[in-house]
Amino acid sequence: APERSMTSTFRRRALAAAAAVAFVPAVASAQNVVVHTTLASWLAAVSNPAVDTYNDLQPQLTPSPLNRTVGGYSYRATAANGFFPAGPNNDRWLSHNTASDPMVLDQFSANVRGVAGNFFLSDILGNFAPTGQLTVTAVSGGVTRSVTFTNPTLNTFWGITSDAAITSLRVEANQQPVAIWGTINDLRLGAAPTQPPPPNIVPEPSTYAMLGAGLAAVAGIARRRRRASA
């Protein structure tokens, strides 16, 4: 009878261990990509933000690619036929040389978790073009976010934040009915937020303790059965 009672106790502990395993919170694995349409929202979702103003560029044909570094971050800008920075002297913009070419930003440094900027159109002289359509597409890992702006202004803001590395950002103008150029100003980069992870992502210490006790009970049953068989 004592032997049977002790075995029953071990079985109850084993069941408790199984229950503990069943209730260990799963670590979140789904990638979360959030779109931001205001600077305030984007800034609230990143840490260590930095802005590439492009004010160091000259209004002349500039070969592609451009390798840029700002605030501890780096990235590459490419356009098939090069760039032609536009805008006034005190606020230079990044635009490309051939209207039908898209601009692509990629090779972001590994710590970049947010990218944003002001996106609009410019004309053949490099002046702001108030009419037309512009599509901006961002990719982070296997997730794509895209938006098409109609008649964007100089202050049209768009960006994403992600819990995975940023893969690319593509800017492309619709060439109908006239040639217009996709343009970026004040490109912003940021790292992951510094706040702690959401609750229940990491199991509590008490959960680990329950799991350990249950596994020990299972091991005890196994040892007793081996001795009984012998």
TILUMPA-506868 format. One record per residue (C-alpha): y, z, x; residue number from 1. Coordinates in Angstrom, 2 decimals. Last residue first. Layout:
BEGIN
{{Y,Z,X},NUM}
...
END
This chain:
BEGIN
{{-5.26,-12.21,15.33},230}
{{-4.25,-13.48,11.89},229}
{{-2.62,-10.14,11.07},228}
{{-0.70,-10.18,14.37},227}
{{0.58,-13.71,13.67},226}
{{1.55,-12.72,10.13},225}
{{3.44,-9.70,11.42},224}
{{5.37,-11.83,13.94},223}
{{6.35,-14.41,11.28},222}
{{7.51,-11.69,8.91},221}
{{9.69,-10.22,11.65},220}
{{11.25,-13.62,12.44},219}
{{12.18,-14.01,8.77},218}
{{13.79,-10.57,8.83},217}
{{15.77,-11.45,11.95},216}
{{16.98,-14.62,10.22},215}
{{18.19,-12.54,7.29},214}
{{20.05,-10.11,9.52},213}
{{21.74,-12.94,11.41},212}
{{22.81,-14.69,8.21},211}
{{24.23,-11.49,6.80},210}
{{26.18,-10.90,10.03},209}
{{27.44,-14.50,10.06},208}
{{28.70,-14.02,6.52},207}
{{30.40,-10.77,7.52},206}
{{32.23,-12.64,10.31},205}
{{33.79,-14.93,7.65},204}
{{32.73,-18.58,7.62},203}
{{35.30,-21.13,8.87},202}
{{36.80,-23.52,6.27},201}
{{37.03,-20.70,3.74},200}
{{40.83,-20.46,4.01},199}
{{42.88,-23.47,5.17},198}
{{43.28,-23.93,8.93},197}
{{45.96,-21.92,10.77},196}
{{49.53,-23.33,11.04},195}
{{50.40,-25.42,14.11},194}
{{50.73,-28.75,12.33},193}
{{49.23,-31.75,14.15},192}
{{51.47,-33.75,16.45},191}
{{54.47,-35.91,15.64},190}
{{55.91,-39.37,16.15},189}
{{59.06,-40.87,14.66},188}
{{60.31,-44.45,14.91},187}
{{64.09,-44.43,14.58},186}
{{64.56,-48.04,13.45},185}
{{62.00,-50.70,12.67},184}
{{62.60,-54.32,11.64},183}
{{60.58,-57.07,9.98},182}
{{62.37,-60.39,10.32},181}
{{63.46,-62.81,7.64},180}
{{62.80,-66.52,7.21},179}
{{63.69,-67.76,3.75},178}
{{61.96,-68.02,0.34},177}
{{59.47,-66.59,1.13},176}
{{58.68,-65.31,4.63},175}
{{57.23,-61.97,3.51},174}
{{57.90,-59.60,6.40},173}
{{55.24,-57.78,8.44},172}
{{55.14,-54.33,10.04},171}
{{51.78,-52.97,11.27},170}
{{51.12,-49.38,12.37},169}
{{47.93,-48.58,14.30},168}
{{45.16,-46.07,15.05},167}
{{46.67,-42.64,14.36},166}
{{44.28,-39.88,15.43},165}
{{42.69,-37.76,12.73},164}
{{44.05,-34.98,10.50},163}
{{46.61,-37.46,9.22},162}
{{50.33,-37.76,8.56},161}
{{51.92,-40.90,7.21},160}
{{55.31,-42.58,7.14},159}
{{58.00,-44.27,5.10},158}
{{61.79,-44.22,5.06},157}
{{64.14,-46.84,3.60},156}
{{67.54,-45.85,5.02},155}
{{68.66,-49.28,6.24},154}
{{67.76,-50.59,2.81},153}
{{64.57,-52.22,1.54},152}
{{64.94,-55.24,-0.77},151}
{{61.35,-55.10,-2.08},150}
{{59.12,-52.77,-0.09},149}
{{55.36,-53.28,0.19},148}
{{53.26,-50.22,1.04},147}
{{49.99,-49.70,2.90},146}
{{47.65,-46.83,3.79},145}
{{44.37,-47.49,5.58},144}
{{41.64,-44.91,6.34},143}
{{38.80,-45.51,8.82},142}
{{40.49,-43.84,11.77},141}
{{44.16,-43.72,10.87},140}
{{45.63,-47.05,9.86},139}
{{49.22,-47.69,8.75},138}
{{50.44,-50.77,6.93},137}
{{54.09,-51.68,6.29},136}
{{54.89,-54.68,4.11},135}
{{58.41,-56.08,3.82},134}
{{59.92,-58.10,0.99},133}
{{63.29,-59.79,0.80},132}
{{67.00,-59.23,0.29},131}
{{69.48,-56.94,2.10},130}
{{69.16,-58.58,5.55},129}
{{70.64,-56.32,8.26},128}
{{72.04,-58.42,11.11},127}
{{69.93,-59.76,13.97},126}
{{71.46,-63.22,13.85},125}
{{68.30,-64.73,12.32},124}
{{68.26,-62.07,9.59},123}
{{67.07,-58.45,9.51},122}
{{64.69,-56.57,7.24},121}
{{63.90,-52.88,6.66},120}
{{61.74,-49.98,7.83},119}
{{63.00,-46.51,8.79},118}
{{60.35,-44.50,10.55},117}
{{57.06,-42.65,10.41},116}
{{54.02,-41.65,12.46},115}
{{51.97,-38.45,12.28},114}
{{48.88,-37.11,14.03},113}
{{49.72,-38.15,17.60},112}
{{47.72,-36.03,20.08},111}
{{45.60,-38.93,21.35},110}
{{48.56,-41.02,22.53},109}
{{49.22,-43.99,20.31},108}
{{47.53,-47.17,21.49},107}
{{49.05,-49.08,18.54},106}
{{52.25,-50.51,17.12},105}
{{51.98,-53.98,15.62},104}
{{54.88,-56.31,14.82},103}
{{53.99,-59.24,12.60},102}
{{54.84,-62.79,13.60},101}
{{56.21,-65.19,10.99},100}
{{59.83,-64.48,11.89},99}
{{59.44,-65.15,15.62},98}
{{61.39,-62.95,18.04},97}
{{60.54,-59.45,16.85},96}
{{62.70,-56.54,15.74},95}
{{63.29,-53.04,17.13},94}
{{66.68,-51.65,16.15},93}
{{69.66,-50.52,18.29},92}
{{72.11,-47.98,16.95},91}
{{75.23,-47.61,19.13},90}
{{75.33,-51.27,20.16},89}
{{74.90,-52.51,16.61},88}
{{71.56,-53.90,15.42},87}
{{68.99,-56.14,17.04},86}
{{66.15,-55.96,19.57},85}
{{64.52,-59.40,20.00},84}
{{60.83,-58.97,20.67},83}
{{58.05,-61.12,22.06},82}
{{56.24,-64.20,20.84},81}
{{52.97,-62.62,19.65},80}
{{54.46,-59.21,18.85},79}
{{53.17,-55.97,20.41},78}
{{54.37,-52.36,20.55},77}
{{52.42,-49.77,22.60},76}
{{52.45,-45.99,22.23},75}
{{53.32,-42.79,24.06},74}
{{54.04,-39.18,23.18},73}
{{55.55,-36.40,25.32},72}
{{58.91,-36.63,23.59},71}
{{59.16,-40.41,23.87},70}
{{57.22,-43.05,25.77},69}
{{57.11,-46.76,24.97},68}
{{55.02,-49.60,26.36},67}
{{56.44,-52.87,25.07},66}
{{53.96,-55.72,24.92},65}
{{55.51,-58.24,24.61},64}
{{58.44,-59.78,26.45},63}
{{62.06,-59.05,25.46},62}
{{64.43,-61.76,24.28},61}
{{67.90,-60.23,24.29},60}
{{69.85,-57.58,22.42},59}
{{69.24,-54.82,25.02},58}
{{66.93,-51.83,24.52},57}
{{67.89,-48.24,25.41},56}
{{68.95,-47.50,21.83},55}
{{65.36,-47.93,20.67},54}
{{65.76,-44.65,18.70},53}
{{62.27,-43.31,19.49},52}
{{62.09,-39.98,17.67},51}
{{60.09,-36.86,18.48},50}
{{58.41,-34.27,16.26},49}
{{56.77,-31.21,17.88},48}
{{54.76,-30.18,14.81},47}
{{53.91,-32.19,11.72},46}
{{53.75,-31.82,7.90},45}
{{57.21,-30.34,7.24},44}
{{58.79,-33.16,9.23},43}
{{57.13,-35.73,6.96},42}
{{58.39,-34.09,3.78},41}
{{61.92,-33.76,5.11},40}
{{61.96,-37.39,6.29},39}
{{61.17,-38.62,2.81},38}
{{58.59,-41.14,1.59},37}
{{55.52,-39.45,3.05},36}
{{51.93,-40.71,2.72},35}
{{49.07,-38.26,3.42},34}
{{45.82,-39.09,5.23},33}
{{43.00,-36.52,4.95},32}
{{39.69,-37.35,6.62},31}
{{36.68,-35.77,4.93},30}
{{34.83,-33.35,7.23},29}
{{35.61,-29.92,5.81},28}
{{33.25,-27.30,7.26},27}
{{30.81,-26.17,4.59},26}
{{31.13,-22.59,3.41},25}
{{28.00,-20.52,4.15},24}
{{26.67,-19.76,0.65},23}
{{23.23,-21.34,0.98},22}
{{22.69,-19.80,4.41},21}
{{23.46,-16.36,3.02},20}
{{21.08,-16.95,0.12},19}
{{18.31,-17.94,2.52},18}
{{18.94,-14.79,4.53},17}
{{18.80,-12.66,1.37},16}
{{15.48,-14.28,0.49},15}
{{14.19,-13.38,3.94},14}
{{15.38,-9.82,3.44},13}
{{13.46,-9.61,0.16},12}
{{10.38,-10.98,1.91},11}
{{10.66,-8.38,4.66},10}
{{10.80,-5.63,2.06},9}
{{7.73,-7.03,0.30},8}
{{5.86,-7.01,3.61},7}
{{6.79,-3.36,4.07},6}
{{5.53,-2.51,0.58},5}
{{2.24,-4.35,1.17},4}
{{1.63,-2.48,4.43},3}
{{2.55,0.80,2.78},2}
{{0.00,0.00,0.00},1}
END
